[in-house]
Every structure is written in C-alpha cells, then in structure tokens.
Amino acid sequence: MREALDEVTDAALDGGMAAAKAEGWGLRQIGARAGLSHEKVRYRLARVSDEPGGPS
C-alpha cells in the first residue's frame, strides 16, 4: 500500500513541478515550494520528460 501511495504522490509532484516550469517558474522557486534542491528538481523533471507519455 505504501508503495502505491508513493507512486501516486511522486507522479503528482512531478506533474506539478512540470506545470510550474511550463508557466515560467525557475528551478530554485519550484524547489523551495516542493522542499527540494533545484538540482533535485532538474533531475526529476529530466527523468519525467524522458519517460513515454511524460511532459515534453
């Protein structure tokens, strides 16, 4: 059950970060709101954009 919850919340976080980036937010600004470093935000956005069906 915990694994399923982690998948859903990670997907929601990644989607929100991608939406914020598309609206022109900077990586540091996104990271501050998400509680992540800007480098972690960069990594997660790059990982998601490489997945089939991920944001471009």
MARLO-222745 format. One record per residue (C-alpha): residue number from 1; residue in one letter; x, y, z. Coordinates in steps of 0.02 Angstrom, whole numbers. Each point is the difference from the previous one (the first is absolute). Example, Ala and Ser with C-alpha at 12.3 -4.5 7.8 and 13.67 -1.06 7.14 Angstrom:
<node><num>1</num><residu>a</residu><u>615</u><v>-225</v><w>390</w></node>
<node><num>2</num><residu>s</residu><u>69</u><v>172</v><w>-33</w></node>
% end
This chain:
<node><num>1</num><residu>m</residu><u>0</u><v>0</v><w>0</w></node>
<node><num>2</num><residu>r</residu><u>141</u><v>121</v><w>44</w></node>
<node><num>3</num><residu>e</residu><u>82</u><v>-30</v><w>-169</w></node>
<node><num>4</num><residu>a</residu><u>-161</u><v>42</v><w>-92</w></node>
<node><num>5</num><residu>l</residu><u>-19</u><v>160</v><w>101</w></node>
<node><num>6</num><residu>d</residu><u>180</u><v>49</v><w>-38</w></node>
<node><num>7</num><residu>e</residu><u>-29</u><v>-26</v><w>-186</w></node>
<node><num>8</num><residu>v</residu><u>-156</u><v>109</v><w>0</w></node>
<node><num>9</num><residu>t</residu><u>78</u><v>140</v><w>102</w></node>
<node><num>10</num><residu>d</residu><u>161</u><v>-3</v><w>-102</w></node>
<node><num>11</num><residu>a</residu><u>-100</u><v>11</v><w>-161</w></node>
<node><num>12</num><residu>a</residu><u>-102</u><v>146</v><w>68</w></node>
<node><num>13</num><residu>l</residu><u>158</u><v>91</v><w>57</w></node>
<node><num>14</num><residu>d</residu><u>85</u><v>-27</v><w>-167</w></node>
<node><num>15</num><residu>g</residu><u>-154</u><v>61</v><w>-92</w></node>
<node><num>16</num><residu>g</residu><u>-12</u><v>154</v><w>108</w></node>
<node><num>17</num><residu>m</residu><u>184</u><v>39</v><w>-23</w></node>
<node><num>18</num><residu>a</residu><u>-16</u><v>-21</v><w>-189</w></node>
<node><num>19</num><residu>a</residu><u>-151</u><v>116</v><w>-2</w></node>
<node><num>20</num><residu>a</residu><u>91</u><v>130</v><w>102</w></node>
<node><num>21</num><residu>k</residu><u>151</u><v>-10</v><w>-117</w></node>
<node><num>22</num><residu>a</residu><u>-115</u><v>20</v><w>-150</w></node>
<node><num>23</num><residu>e</residu><u>-72</u><v>157</v><w>81</w></node>
<node><num>24</num><residu>g</residu><u>174</u><v>74</v><w>12</w></node>
<node><num>25</num><residu>w</residu><u>46</u><v>-40</v><w>180</w></node>
<node><num>26</num><residu>g</residu><u>186</u><v>-22</v><w>33</w></node>
<node><num>27</num><residu>l</residu><u>74</u><v>-160</v><w>68</w></node>
<node><num>28</num><residu>r</residu><u>46</u><v>82</v><w>166</w></node>
<node><num>29</num><residu>q</residu><u>-175</u><v>70</v><w>20</w></node>
<node><num>30</num><residu>i</residu><u>-78</u><v>-170</v><w>-36</w></node>
<node><num>31</num><residu>g</residu><u>122</u><v>-85</v><w>117</w></node>
<node><num>32</num><residu>a</residu><u>-38</u><v>121</v><w>141</w></node>
<node><num>33</num><residu>r</residu><u>-186</u><v>-37</v><w>-14</w></node>
<node><num>34</num><residu>a</residu><u>26</u><v>-188</v><w>-17</w></node>
<node><num>35</num><residu>g</residu><u>131</u><v>-14</v><w>137</w></node>
<node><num>36</num><residu>l</residu><u>133</u><v>-60</v><w>-122</w></node>
<node><num>37</num><residu>s</residu><u>165</u><v>68</v><w>-63</w></node>
<node><num>38</num><residu>h</residu><u>-2</u><v>79</v><w>-172</w></node>
<node><num>39</num><residu>e</residu><u>115</u><v>-140</v><w>-59</w></node>
<node><num>40</num><residu>k</residu><u>-124</u><v>-132</v><w>59</w></node>
<node><num>41</num><residu>v</residu><u>-138</u><v>95</v><w>-92</w></node>
<node><num>42</num><residu>r</residu><u>108</u><v>1</v><w>-158</w></node>
<node><num>43</num><residu>y</residu><u>32</u><v>-187</v><w>17</w></node>
<node><num>44</num><residu>r</residu><u>-182</u><v>-45</v><w>28</w></node>
<node><num>45</num><residu>l</residu><u>-61</u><v>109</v><w>-144</w></node>
<node><num>46</num><residu>a</residu><u>129</u><v>-76</v><w>-117</w></node>
<node><num>47</num><residu>r</residu><u>-46</u><v>-176</v><w>55</w></node>
<node><num>48</num><residu>v</residu><u>-186</u><v>31</v><w>-27</w></node>
<node><num>49</num><residu>s</residu><u>26</u><v>80</v><w>-171</w></node>
<node><num>50</num><residu>d</residu><u>96</u><v>-156</v><w>-56</w></node>
<node><num>51</num><residu>e</residu><u>-142</u><v>-118</v><w>48</w></node>
<node><num>52</num><residu>p</residu><u>-126</u><v>-49</v><w>-135</w></node>
<node><num>53</num><residu>g</residu><u>-152</u><v>111</v><w>19</w></node>
<node><num>54</num><residu>g</residu><u>96</u><v>121</v><w>111</w></node>
<node><num>55</num><residu>p</residu><u>-3</u><v>188</v><w>-21</w></node>
<node><num>56</num><residu>s</residu><u>107</u><v>65</v><w>-143</w></node>
% end
